[in-house]
Amino acid sequence: MRKLMLVPILALLGACTLLGVPPPQSINERLAYAYASHTAVLEAATNSVNEGDLTAAEGEQVGELADKSRELLDATNTALRSGDTSTAAGKLQLGMSILTELQLYLRSR
């Protein structure tokens, strides 16, 4: 039952394609998607701790990694505003990699 509560949170962004909403294409769209993924990871981790699927220590570790991804997303935004799309793309890719791994971890719990 507890794991079923996580599915809607983590699957929310993937459902956009099923509803006919195209996947993010531009770097700005991908950044917005990444920020939404960050929020979903934090919510899923909080729910997992509250439901006992994660220990408080595990939840804290997930939170710390999510914070690192947020720093990368913010750095992406800064790079975009300064016109450095190459740096922005690299930071966005790294930030999304962290979030993807966190999502996989939370789904496995």
Residue pairs with C-beta under 8 A, 6 or more apart in sequence:
2 48
2 51
2 52
2 53
3 53
3 107
3 109
5 47
5 51
6 44
6 47
6 48
6 53
6 106
6 107
9 40
9 43
9 44
9 47
10 40
10 41
10 44
10 103
10 106
10 107
12 36
12 40
13 33
13 36
13 37
13 40
16 23
17 23
24 30
24 32
24 33
27 76
27 80
27 85
27 88
27 89
27 92
28 80
30 92
30 96
31 73
31 76
31 77
31 80
31 88
31 92
34 69
34 73
34 76
34 92
34 95
34 96
34 99
35 73
37 96
37 99
37 100
37 103
38 66
38 69
38 70
38 73
38 99
40 103
41 62
41 66
41 69
41 99
41 102
41 103
41 106
42 63
42 66
44 103
44 106
45 54
45 59
45 62
45 63
45 66
45 102
45 106
46 59
48 54
48 59
48 106
48 109
49 55
49 56
49 58
49 59
53 109
54 62
54 106
54 109
62 102
62 105
62 106
65 98
65 102
66 98
66 99
66 102
68 98
69 95
69 96
69 98
69 99
69 102
70 95
72 91
72 92
72 94
72 95
72 98
73 91
73 92
73 95
75 91
76 88
76 91
76 92
76 95
77 88
79 85
79 87
79 88
79 91
80 88
